Amino acid sequence: MESRSPTGDDQGPDGRIGVAIVGLGIGRLHLISIAELKDRYRIVAVCDLDEERAVEVAGWLRDVRAVTGLDEVLAMDDVDVVVLCTPPHLHASQIALCARAGKDVVCEKPLVGSVREVDDLIALERETGRTIVPVFQYRFGQGLQRLRALVDAGRIGRPYVATVDVAWKRGQDYYDEAAWRGRWATELGGTLTVHAQHHIDMVVHVLGAPVSVWATTSTLVNEGIETEDCAAVVLRYTDGSLVTLSATTGSAAEISRLRFCFEHLTAESSTSAYSPGNEPWTWTAADPDAQADLDAFLAAQPERTEDFVGLFERLAESRATGAPPPVTLSEARTVLEVLTAVYVSSRTGREVALPLAADDPALDGWQP
C-alpha cells in the first residue's frame, strides 16, 4: 500500500479532513460524532436516497451539501473520506467505487459478507493506495482500553474464562422499517452479524483469535425474518481458556456485559447495552494485597475519547502521522473468520477449527 503523506497533503486547504456520510440511518450518529471533532474534520456532504432526510440532516450543520447519489459524492474534490452507512449487501461494491475514486473509506459493519471479500479489499488498498477502515467503535471504550493495557503490560496472568451477554430487543417493527433487514441476501446475517459482531471484536481485541468455535443458533423472537435472533457460542483458545457468548434480540431488558477471569484479576463491564466497553468497569485483583497496585495502574492510563468519536479521532491521528488506521482490514478479517466458523458450526453441529483451511468454501460467505 502506498504511504500517506504525514503532512496531510490530501486534506482540505484549512488542514481539516473533508468527510461525506452516505446513508443517514446510523450515519446520523457518525455525523454527530464527527461534528465534535471540528478542528480535525469538515463535513462536506451527506447522502441518502431519501432526499427529504438528506436535506434535514444537512441542515443540522452549516454549509453541508445534501445529495441522493454516491456518484455525486465521489465527484466532490473536497471529500477525502467517505463514511458508508448503507445496507450491508452494498458495501463491497461501494467501497471499491470510493477507493478507485481516490477516497478513503470508513465502513459500517458488517464490512462485507465473506472472508474472501476482505482479502479483495486488502488487495484494493494495495492497488489504490487508499485506506479502508472497518467500524468497530465499541473497542475504544475506556474500560476495554484499560483491560487491553493490562494485557499488554503482562499483568493478567493466564486467561481462564470470559463470558459475554448480548441481550437486546428487536421486534418486527424494527425489521419492517427497512426491507433489507432480516434477510441473508441483504443484511448478510442476524444478531451475530449485526449486533454481537461488536462483542466478538472486543473479545478478539483483548484475547486474540481462538483456535476453535462451537455454536448453535435459532430464530425464536421474530417469525418474519430469515436470519438468527438467538445464539450460543463457545470460543476455545490454545491455552485451554474459554469464552462463552450468548446473543438474543428477545430481551425485555437490554444489556451487554463482558466478564474476563484471569489468573491475577477479574474484570467486568457495566451492563450498558450499547457502550459496554466504556467505564465504569469493576476491577478485582485475585490477591487482595495487589488491589492498590492494580488500581494505581488503571488510574495512570490516559483518558481518551470513546465510541465513534474515539474512532474518528484516532483516524485523524493516523492520517497525520502515517500510522496504521485505528481498525485494520486484517483485524476485521479475523473477526469475520470467527463469525464464519460460528455459522458453520451452528449448521453442522461440530466444533470448527481455526484458521479455516485456504480451500474451505465457507470463506466465500457464511450465508446459506
KOLMI-460789 format. One line per 5 residues: for each residue x, y, z of N, C-alpha, C. Coordinates in steps of 0.1 Angstrom, whole numbers, plus 5000, padded with zeros to 4 digits. Example, Ala and Ser with C-alpha at 12.3 -4.5 7.8 and 13.67 -1.06 7.14 Angstrom:
BEGIN
5132:4943:5078:5123:4955:5078:5132:4967:5078 | 5128:4978:5071:5137:4989:5071:5129:5000:5079
//
This chain:
BEGIN
5008:4988:5000:5000:5000:5000:5009:5012:5000 | 5005:5022:4992:5013:5035:4992:5012:5042:5005 | 5022:5048:5009:5022:5055:5022:5016:5069:5020 | 5009:5073:5031:5002:5086:5031:5012:5096:5036 | 5011:5108:5030:5019:5119:5035:5016:5123:5049
5025:5123:5058:5022:5127:5072:5019:5141:5074 | 5020:5149:5063:5017:5163:5064:5002:5166:5061 | 4995:5156:5057:4981:5158:5054:4979:5165:5041 | 4987:5162:5031:4986:5169:5018:4973:5166:5010 | 4967:5155:5014:4954:5151:5007:4942:5157:5014
4944:5166:5023:4933:5172:5031:4930:5186:5025 | 4919:5192:5030:4914:5204:5025:4924:5216:5028 | 4922:5227:5022:4931:5239:5024:4932:5244:5038 | 4922:5241:5046:4923:5245:5060:4929:5234:5069 | 4934:5223:5063:4941:5213:5070:4931:5202:5076
4918:5205:5075:4908:5195:5080:4905:5185:5070 | 4900:5174:5075:4897:5162:5066:4882:5164:5061 | 4880:5164:5048:4867:5166:5043:4860:5152:5043 | 4848:5152:5048:4840:5139:5050:4827:5140:5044 | 4823:5129:5037:4809:5128:5033:4803:5115:5040
4791:5116:5044:4784:5105:5051:4773:5100:5042 | 4774:5087:5038:4764:5081:5029:4755:5071:5037 | 4742:5074:5037:4733:5065:5045:4731:5072:5058 | 4718:5077:5060:4716:5085:5072:4706:5078:5082 | 4708:5065:5084:4702:5058:5095:4712:5060:5106
4721:5049:5108:4732:5050:5118:4742:5061:5114 | 4741:5065:5101:4750:5076:5097:4748:5089:5104 | 4736:5091:5110:4734:5103:5117:4743:5104:5130 | 4745:5092:5136:4754:5092:5148:4768:5094:5144 | 4772:5090:5132:4785:5093:5127:4787:5108:5126
4777:5114:5120:4777:5129:5117:4779:5136:5131 | 4771:5133:5141:4771:5139:5154:4785:5138:5160 | 4791:5126:5158:4804:5123:5164:4815:5131:5157 | 4815:5131:5144:4825:5138:5136:4824:5153:5139 | 4812:5158:5141:4810:5172:5143:4816:5176:5156
4818:5167:5166:4825:5170:5178:4840:5173:5176 | 4845:5169:5164:4860:5170:5161:4862:5180:5150 | 4855:5192:5152:4855:5202:5142:4869:5208:5139 | 4879:5206:5148:4892:5211:5145:4900:5201:5136 | 4894:5189:5134:4901:5179:5126:4893:5176:5113
4880:5177:5114:4871:5173:5102:4862:5184:5098 | 4859:5184:5085:4849:5193:5080:4839:5184:5072 | 4826:5184:5077:4816:5176:5070:4812:5183:5057 | 4815:5177:5046:4812:5184:5033:4798:5181:5028 | 4794:5168:5029:4781:5164:5023:4775:5152:5031
4762:5151:5030:4755:5139:5034:4747:5134:5023 | 4745:5121:5022:4739:5115:5011:4729:5104:5016 | 4717:5105:5010:4707:5094:5013:4697:5094:5002 | 4692:5082:4999:4682:5081:4988:4670:5089:4991 | 4667:5091:5004:4655:5099:5008:4660:5114:5008
4656:5121:4998:4661:5135:4997:4657:5144:5008 | 4645:5141:5013:4640:5149:5024:4648:5147:5037 | 4652:5134:5039:4661:5131:5050:4674:5138:5049 | 4680:5137:5037:4693:5143:5034:4693:5158:5037 | 4683:5165:5032:4682:5179:5034:4680:5182:5049
4672:5174:5056:4670:5177:5070:4684:5175:5078 | 4691:5164:5075:4703:5162:5083:4714:5172:5079 | 4714:5176:5066:4724:5186:5062:4722:5199:5070 | 4709:5202:5073:4705:5214:5080:4710:5214:5094 | 4714:5203:5100:4719:5203:5113:4732:5211:5115
4740:5212:5104:4752:5219:5104:4752:5229:5093 | 4762:5239:5093:4763:5249:5083:4771:5243:5071 | 4767:5248:5059:4775:5246:5047:4777:5231:5044 | 4767:5223:5046:4768:5208:5043:4758:5206:5031 | 4764:5200:5020:4756:5197:5009:4747:5184:5011
4735:5184:5006:4726:5172:5006:4725:5167:4992 | 4728:5154:4991:4727:5147:4978:4721:5134:4979 | 4717:5128:4968:4710:5115:4969:4717:5104:4962 | 4729:5106:4956:4737:5096:4949:4751:5095:4953 | 4757:5083:4954:4771:5082:4957:4780:5088:4946
4775:5087:4934:4783:5093:4923:4785:5108:4925 | 4775:5115:4931:4777:5129:4934:4787:5131:4944 | 4788:5123:4954:4798:5124:4965:4812:5122:4959 | 4813:5112:4951:4826:5108:4945:4832:5119:4936 | 4823:5127:4930:4827:5138:4922:4832:5150:4929
4831:5150:4943:4835:5162:4951:4850:5161:4954 | 4857:5171:4949:4871:5171:4951:4875:5174:4966 | 4866:5180:4974:4869:5183:4987:4865:5172:4997 | 4861:5161:4992:4858:5149:5001:4870:5140:5001 | 4876:5138:5013:4888:5130:5015:4884:5116:5019
4873:5115:5028:4869:5103:5034:4854:5101:5032 | 4850:5090:5027:4836:5086:5026:4832:5076:5037 | 4822:5080:5045:4817:5071:5056:4805:5064:5051 | 4806:5051:5049:4795:5043:5043:4787:5037:5054 | 4774:5041:5055:4764:5036:5065:4752:5030:5057
4755:5023:5046:4744:5018:5037:4741:5004:5041 | 4731:4998:5035:4728:4984:5037:4739:4975:5034 | 4741:4965:5042:4754:4957:5041:4757:4951:5028 | 4747:4946:5020:4750:4940:5008:4756:4949:4997 | 4755:4962:5000:4761:4972:4991:4775:4976:4994
4780:4972:5005:4793:4976:5010:4805:4973:5000 | 4806:4961:4996:4818:4957:4988:4819:4965:4976 | 4808:4967:4968:4808:4974:4956:4810:4989:4958 | 4804:4994:4969:4806:5009:4971:4820:5012:4977 | 4825:5003:4985:4839:5006:4989:4849:5007:4977
4847:4997:4968:4855:4997:4956:4854:5010:4948 | 4841:5015:4946:4839:5027:4939:4846:5039:4946 | 4845:5039:4959:4851:5050:4966:4866:5050:4965 | 4872:5039:4967:4887:5037:4967:4892:5041:4953 | 4886:5036:4943:4891:5039:4930:4888:5053:4925
4879:5060:4933:4877:5075:4930:4887:5083:4939 | 4896:5076:4946:4906:5083:4953:4902:5088:4967 | 4892:5081:4973:4887:5084:4986:4891:5073:4996 | 4894:5077:5008:4895:5067:5019:4881:5064:5023 | 4879:5053:5030:4866:5048:5033:4865:5043:5048
4855:5047:5055:4851:5042:5068:4838:5035:5065 | 4837:5022:5069:4825:5014:5065:4819:5007:5077 | 4806:5009:5079:4799:5002:5090:4800:4987:5089 | 4797:4981:5100:4797:4966:5100:4782:4961:5096 | 4781:4949:5091:4792:4940:5086:4799:4946:5074
4812:4946:5075:4820:4952:5064:4817:4947:5051 | 4817:4934:5050:4814:4926:5037:4808:4913:5042 | 4805:4904:5032:4798:4892:5035:4807:4879:5035 | 4820:4881:5034:4828:4869:5034:4843:4873:5037 | 4850:4863:5041:4865:4865:5043:4872:4868:5030
4868:4861:5019:4875:4864:5007:4872:4878:5002 | 4861:4884:5005:4858:4898:5001:4867:4907:5009 | 4870:4903:5022:4880:4911:5029:4894:4911:5022 | 4897:4899:5018:4910:4897:5011:4910:4906:4998 | 4899:4907:4992:4898:4916:4980:4900:4930:4984
4895:4934:4995:4896:4948:5000:4911:4951:5003 | 4918:4941:5009:4932:4943:5012:4940:4945:4999 | 4936:4937:4989:4943:4939:4976:4939:4953:4970 | 4927:4957:4972:4922:4970:4967:4930:4981:4974 | 4933:4980:4987:4941:4990:4994:4955:4991:4987
4961:4980:4984:4974:4980:4978:4973:4986:4964 | 4962:4983:4957:4961:4988:4943:4959:5003:4942 | 4951:5008:4952:4947:5022:4951:4955:5031:4960 | 4961:5026:4970:4968:5034:4980:4959:5041:4990 | 4946:5037:4989:4936:5043:4999:4935:5034:5011
4929:5040:5022:4927:5033:5034:4913:5029:5036 | 4910:5017:5040:4896:5012:5043:4895:5008:5058 | 4887:5015:5065:4886:5014:5079:4873:5007:5083 | 4873:4995:5089:4860:4989:5094:4856:4997:5107 | 4843:4997:5109:4838:5004:5121:4836:4993:5133
4845:4994:5142:4844:4987:5155:4846:4996:5166 | 4836:5005:5168:4838:5016:5178:4837:5012:5192 | 4831:5000:5195:4830:4996:5209:4843:4994:5215 | 4853:4990:5208:4866:4986:5213:4873:4998:5219 | 4868:5011:5216:4875:5023:5221:4869:5028:5234
4861:5020:5240:4856:5023:5254:4868:5023:5264 | 4867:5032:5273:4879:5034:5282:4881:5021:5290 | 4870:5014:5294:4872:5002:5302:4879:4991:5294 | 4875:4989:5282:4881:4979:5274:4896:4983:5271 | 4898:4996:5269:4912:5000:5266:4921:4998:5278
4915:5000:5290:4923:4997:5302:4926:4982:5303 | 4917:4974:5300:4919:4959:5300:4930:4956:5290 | 4929:4962:5278:4940:4959:5268:4954:4963:5273 | 4954:4975:5280:4967:4979:5286:4972:4969:5296 | 4963:4964:5304:4968:4953:5314:4973:4941:5307
4967:4937:5296:4972:4926:5288:4986:4929:5282 | 4987:4941:5276:4999:4945:5270:5011:4946:5280 | 5007:4949:5293:5017:4951:5303:5020:4937:5310 | 5014:4927:5306:5016:4914:5312:5012:4912:5326 | 5001:4919:5330:4996:4919:5344:4985:4910:5346
4980:4903:5337:4967:4895:5339:4970:4881:5343 | 4982:4875:5340:4984:4861:5342:4977:4853:5332 | 4974:4840:5335:4967:4832:5325:4953:4835:5323 | 4947:4835:5311:4933:4837:5310:4926:4824:5314 | 4915:4825:5320:4907:4813:5323:4894:4812:5315
4884:4821:5318:4872:4821:5310:4868:4836:5309 | 4860:4838:5298:4853:4851:5297:4838:4848:5293 | 4829:4856:5298:4815:4855:5294:4810:4868:5288 | 4802:4866:5278:4797:4878:5271:4782:4876:5269 | 4774:4886:5273:4760:4886:5271:4756:4897:5262
4748:4895:5251:4743:4905:5243:4728:4903:5242 | 4721:4910:5251:4707:4908:5252:4699:4921:5248 | 4695:4921:5236:4689:4933:5231:4674:4930:5227 | 4667:4941:5223:4653:4939:5219:4651:4945:5205 | 4647:4936:5196:4643:4940:5182:4630:4933:5179
4620:4940:5177:4607:4935:5173:4605:4935:5158 | 4593:4930:5154:4591:4930:5140:4590:4944:5134 | 4586:4954:5142:4586:4968:5137:4600:4972:5133 | 4610:4968:5139:4624:4971:5136:4627:4966:5122 | 4623:4954:5119:4626:4948:5106:4617:4954:5095
4605:4958:5099:4596:4964:5089:4601:4978:5085 | 4609:4985:5093:4614:4998:5090:4623:4998:5077 | 4629:4987:5074:4638:4986:5063:4637:4972:5057 | 4633:4971:5044:4631:4958:5038:4643:4949:5038 | 4655:4955:5038:4667:4947:5037:4671:4940:5050
4665:4944:5061:4668:4938:5074:4662:4924:5075 | 4669:4915:5082:4664:4902:5085:4665:4892:5073 | 4672:4896:5063:4674:4888:5050:4688:4885:5048 | 4691:4872:5045:4705:4868:5043:4712:4876:5032 | 4704:4878:5021:4710:4884:5009:4713:4898:5011
4707:4905:5020:4709:4920:5021:4714:4924:5034 | 4711:4917:5046:4717:4921:5058:4729:4912:5062 | 4730:4901:5054:4742:4892:5055:4742:4883:5067 | 4733:4885:5077:4733:4877:5088:4723:4883:5099 | 4722:4876:5110:4713:4880:5120:4720:4887:5132
4715:4884:5144:4720:4891:5156:4735:4889:5158 | 4741:4878:5154:4756:4876:5155:4763:4886:5146 | 4758:4887:5133:4765:4895:5123:4762:4910:5126 | 4750:4913:5130:4746:4927:5130:4748:4934:5144 | 4747:4926:5155:4748:4931:5168:4761:4926:5175
4762:4912:5177:4772:4907:5185:4786:4907:5179 | 4787:4911:5166:4800:4912:5159:4808:4922:5167 | 4802:4933:5173:4810:4942:5181:4816:4935:5193 | 4809:4926:5199:4814:4920:5211:4824:4909:5208 | 4823:4903:5196:4833:4893:5192:4846:4901:5190
4845:4913:5184:4857:4921:5182:4863:4925:5195 | 4855:4928:5205:4861:4932:5218:4869:4920:5224 | 4863:4908:5223:4870:4897:5228:4883:4894:5221 | 4883:4895:5207:4895:4892:5199:4905:4903:5202 | 4900:4916:5204:4909:4927:5207:4917:4925:5220
4911:4918:5229:4918:4915:5242:4925:4902:5242 | 4919:4891:5237:4925:4878:5238:4931:4873:5225 | 4929:4879:5214:4934:4874:5201:4924:4864:5195 | 4928:4857:5185:4919:4848:5178:4919:4834:5185 | 4907:4828:5185:4906:4815:5191:4911:4804:5181
4912:4792:5186:4916:4781:5178:4905:4772:5174 | 4893:4774:5180:4881:4766:5175:4869:4773:5180 | 4858:4770:5174:4845:4776:5177:4834:4765:5177 | 4825:4766:5187:4813:4757:5186:4801:4767:5188 | 4790:4765:5181:4779:4774:5182:4766:4767:5178
4755:4773:5183:4742:4769:5179:4733:4782:5178 | 4724:4782:5168:4716:4794:5166:4701:4790:5164 | 4692:4800:5167:4678:4797:5164:4672:4810:5160 | 4660:4809:5154:4651:4821:5151:4639:4819:5159 | 4638:4826:5171:4627:4824:5180:4618:4836:5183
4624:4848:5181:4618:4860:5185:4609:4866:5175 | 4614:4866:5162:4606:4872:5151:4604:4862:5140 | 4592:4857:5138:4590:4847:5128:4591:4852:5114 | 4590:4865:5112:4590:4870:5098:4604:4873:5093 | 4615:4868:5099:4628:4870:5094:4635:4857:5090
4645:4858:5082:4652:4846:5077:4664:4842:5087 | 4670:4853:5093:4682:4851:5100:4680:4848:5115 | 4691:4844:5121:4691:4840:5135:4688:4852:5144 | 4680:4850:5155:4679:4861:5165:4682:4856:5179 | 4687:4843:5180:4692:4838:5193:4705:4830:5190
4715:4830:5198:4727:4823:5196:4734:4820:5209 | 4741:4808:5209:4751:4805:5220:4764:4800:5213 | 4775:4806:5218:4788:4804:5211:4798:4801:5222 | 4807:4792:5219:4819:4789:5227:4832:4790:5218 | 4841:4798:5223:4854:4800:5217:4865:4793:5226
4873:4785:5219:4884:4779:5227:4897:4784:5222 | 4907:4786:5232:4920:4791:5229:4931:4780:5230 | 4942:4783:5225:4953:4773:5225:4957:4769:5239 | 4956:4778:5249:4960:4775:5263:4949:4769:5270 | 4937:4766:5264:4926:4759:5270:4916:4769:5276
4919:4782:5276:4909:4791:5281:4897:4792:5271 | 4885:4796:5277:4873:4796:5270:4865:4809:5271 | 4858:4812:5260:4848:4823:5260:4835:4818:5257 | 4825:4822:5264:4811:4819:5260:4804:4832:5257 | 4796:4831:5247:4788:4843:5242:4774:4839:5240
4765:4847:5245:4750:4845:5242:4745:4857:5236 | 4736:4856:5226:4730:4868:5220:4716:4865:5217 | 4708:4875:5219:4693:4875:5216:4688:4888:5213 | 4678:4889:5205:4670:4902:5203:4657:4901:5210 | 4655:4892:5219:4643:4890:5226:4643:4893:5241
4652:4902:5245:4654:4906:5259:4645:4918:5263 | 4636:4917:5272:4628:4928:5276:4637:4939:5282 | 4647:4935:5289:4657:4945:5295:4670:4944:5287 | 4674:4955:5280:4685:4954:5271:4698:4956:5279 | 4707:4947:5277:4720:4948:5284:4731:4942:5274
4743:4947:5276:4755:4940:5272:4764:4939:5284 | 4771:4927:5285:4780:4925:5296:4792:4916:5292 | 4804:4920:5297:4816:4912:5295:4823:4910:5308 | 4827:4898:5310:4834:4894:5323:4846:4885:5319 | 4858:4890:5323:4870:4883:5320:4876:4878:5333
4879:4865:5334:4885:4860:5346:4899:4855:5342 | 4909:4862:5348:4923:4858:5346:4930:4853:5359 | 4942:4849:5358:4949:4844:5370:4950:4855:5380 | 4953:4867:5376:4957:4877:5385:4945:4887:5388 | 4935:4887:5380:4924:4897:5382:4911:4892:5375
4900:4898:5379:4888:4897:5372:4883:4911:5368 | 4879:4912:5355:4874:4925:5350:4860:4923:5345 | 4851:4932:5349:4837:4931:5345:4832:4945:5340 | 4825:4945:5329:4820:4957:5324:4807:4961:5331 | 4802:4973:5327:4788:4976:5332:4778:4968:5323
4766:4970:5325:4756:4963:5317:4749:4973:5306 | 4756:4984:5303:4751:4993:5293:4750:4986:5280 | 4738:4986:5274:4736:4978:5262:4745:4982:5250 | 4747:4995:5248:4753:5000:5236:4767:5006:5239 | 4772:5005:5251:4785:5010:5254:4792:5002:5265
4792:4989:5263:4798:4981:5274:4813:4983:5276 | 4820:4987:5265:4834:4990:5266:4838:5002:5275 | 4828:5011:5277:4830:5023:5284:4831:5020:5299 | 4837:5029:5307:4836:5028:5321:4822:5032:5325 | 4818:5027:5337:4826:5020:5347:4827:5005:5345
4839:5000:5348:4842:4986:5349:4846:4983:5364 | 4844:4970:5368:4848:4966:5381:4861:4958:5380 | 4871:4961:5387:4884:4955:5387:4887:4949:5400 | 4889:4936:5400:4892:4929:5413:4905:4921:5412 | 4915:4924:5420:4927:4916:5420:4925:4903:5427
4931:4892:5422:4930:4879:5428:4936:4879:5442 | 4947:4887:5443:4954:4888:5456:4949:4902:5462 | 4942:4902:5473:4937:4915:5478:4949:4925:5481 | 4960:4919:5484:4972:4928:5487:4977:4935:5474 | 4972:4930:5462:4977:4937:5450:4966:4947:5444
4955:4948:5451:4944:4957:5446:4949:4971:5445 | 4956:4976:5454:4960:4991:5453:4970:4993:5442 | 4978:4983:5439:4987:4985:5428:4980:4984:5414 | 4970:4975:5414:4961:4974:5402:4954:4987:5400 | 4948:4992:5410:4940:5005:5409:4949:5016:5405
4962:5017:5409:4971:5027:5405:4974:5026:5391 | 4977:5014:5386:4980:5012:5372:4968:5017:5363 | 4956:5013:5367:4944:5017:5359:4942:5032:5359 | 4944:5038:5371:4943:5053:5372:4953:5060:5363 | 4964:5054:5361:4975:5060:5353:4973:5060:5338
4963:5052:5334:4961:5051:5319:4955:5064:5314 | 4959:5068:5302:4954:5081:5297:4939:5080:5294 | 4932:5091:5296:4918:5092:5292:4917:5096:5277 | 4909:5088:5270:4908:5090:5255:4893:5091:5252 | 4890:5097:5241:4876:5097:5236:4872:5083:5232
4858:5081:5233:4853:5067:5231:4844:5066:5219 | 4839:5054:5217:4829:5052:5207:4832:5058:5193 | 4822:5063:5186:4825:5068:5173:4835:5080:5173 | 4834:5089:5183:4843:5100:5184:4857:5094:5186 | 4859:5084:5194:4872:5078:5196:4877:5072:5183
4869:5066:5175:4873:5060:5162:4878:5071:5153 | 4870:5082:5152:4874:5092:5142:4886:5101:5147 | 4887:5103:5160:4899:5110:5165:4911:5102:5162 | 4911:5089:5164:4923:5081:5162:4926:5080:5147 | 4915:5080:5139:4917:5080:5124:4924:5093:5120
4920:5104:5125:4927:5117:5122:4942:5116:5126 | 4944:5111:5137:4958:5110:5142:4966:5101:5133 | 4961:5090:5128:4968:5081:5120:4971:5087:5106 | 4961:5095:5101:4963:5102:5088:4974:5112:5090 | 4975:5119:5101:4985:5129:5103:4999:5124:5104
5000:5111:5109:5014:5106:5112:5018:5095:5102 | 5008:5090:5094:5011:5079:5085:5011:5066:5092 | 5006:5065:5104:5004:5053:5112:4993:5044:5106 | 4992:5032:5110:4980:5023:5106:4968:5029:5111 | 4956:5027:5105:4944:5032:5110:4940:5025:5123
4930:5031:5130:4926:5025:5143:4920:5011:5143 | 4914:5008:5132:4909:4994:5129:4914:4990:5115 | 4921:4979:5114:4926:4975:5101:4918:4964:5094 | 4919:4962:5081:4912:4952:5074:4917:4938:5080 | 4929:4937:5084:4934:4924:5089:4926:4921:5102
4924:4931:5110:4916:4928:5122:4902:4924:5119 | 4896:4931:5109:4882:4927:5105:4882:4913:5099 | 4893:4909:5092:4893:4896:5086:4892:4885:5097 | 4900:4888:5108:4900:4878:5119:4886:4877:5125 | 4879:4888:5127:4865:4888:5133:4856:4880:5124
4857:4883:5111:4848:4877:5101:4851:4862:5099 | 4863:4858:5101:4867:4844:5101:4861:4837:5113 | 4861:4843:5125:4855:4837:5136:4840:4836:5134 | 4834:4847:5129:4819:4847:5126:4816:4836:5116 | 4824:4834:5105:4822:4823:5096:4822:4810:5102
4831:4807:5111:4832:4795:5118:4820:4793:5127 | 4815:4803:5133:4803:4802:5141:4791:4797:5133 | 4789:4803:5122:4778:4798:5113:4780:4784:5108 | 4792:4780:5104:4795:4767:5100:4792:4757:5111 | 4796:4760:5123:4794:4751:5135:4779:4750:5138
4772:4761:5137:4758:4761:5140:4750:4752:5130 | 4755:4751:5118:4748:4743:5108:4752:4729:5107 | 4764:4726:5112:4769:4712:5111:4769:4705:5125 | 4768:4713:5135:4768:4707:5149:4781:4703:5154 | 4792:4707:5147:4805:4703:5151:4814:4715:5155
4824:4712:5163:4834:4722:5166:4842:4725:5153 | 4845:4738:5150:4852:4742:5138:4865:4747:5142 | 4876:4742:5136:4889:4746:5139:4892:4759:5131 | 4901:4768:5138:4905:4780:5131:4921:4780:5132 | 4927:4786:5122:4921:4793:5110:4915:4783:5100
4905:4787:5092:4899:4778:5083:4909:4775:5072 | 4908:4763:5066:4916:4759:5055:4915:4768:5043 | 4926:4771:5036:4926:4780:5025:4916:4777:5014 | 4912:4764:5013:4903:4759:5003:4889:4757:5008 | 4886:4761:5021:4873:4760:5027:4863:4768:5020
4852:4762:5014:4842:4770:5007:4835:4781:5016 | 4836:4779:5029:4829:4789:5038:4836:4802:5037 | 4848:4803:5032:4855:4816:5031:4848:4824:5020 | 4840:4818:5012:4833:4826:5002:4820:4832:5007 | 4817:4829:5020:4805:4835:5026:4798:4826:5035
4793:4831:5046:4787:4823:5057:4772:4822:5054 | 4766:4829:5045:4752:4829:5042:4748:4815:5036 | 4736:4810:5040:4732:4797:5035:4730:4797:5020
//
